[in-house]
Amino acid sequence: MEVLRQPLEERRVTISRARFSVEYPSSFMLVASMNPCPCGYYNHPEKECVCGPGVVQKYLNKISGPLLDRIDIHVEVVPVAFNELSSERLSEPSINIRERVIRAREIQEKRFGGKDGIYSNAQMSSKQVREICTINEAGQNLLKTAMQRLNLSARAYDRILKVSRTIADLAASDDIRIEHLAEAIQYRSLDRENWAG
């Protein structure tokens, strides 16, 4: 897993041998999943986790902090109860979600129109994040508190701002509002202190 760090960060793979070095472009979207613990029931609403003390943390430590920093969104998925699956509740149609995503991509296309090789918020450099992802004082206070409480790195800070900019784009908002920032912070579940006991 650790070999993914360079391609995720730099969007290229460098292969070095004794007599030569070759670089290949490597722009991709990483989607991964894992159990919350070896038995699979940590934080389960109905079943008891049978893992011993420290086992969950040891299991989660298989993925290093530097690799987690390079993953924009971490989401804990809890089981869905049968009555929720079988209910007739209304949800947003996929076509509406698709249209919102297309509009957000168009906003980003316009934003990065003159910048070579950048097509979306995820590809922004740290300097561009500072220029494009401006937040008001309330947002700065929220992010400062999250950084301190969750012990986040500078890389995680940039990721939160990129995700919040994307959430704002999906809402067709010119500004990153505090609710966009709060939602982006919620998507850093594996950064949360004591998440695993």
Secondary structure, DSSP 8 states (H G I E B T S, - for coil): -GGGHHHHHHSEEEEE-SS-EEEEE----------SSSSS-TT-SSS-----TTHHHHHHTTS-HHHHHT-S-B-------HHHHS-------HHHHHHHHHHHHHHHHHHTTTSTT--SGGG--HHHHHHH----HHHHHHHHHHHHHHT--HHHHHHHHHHHHHHHHHTT-SS--HHHHHHHHHTBGGGSTTTT-
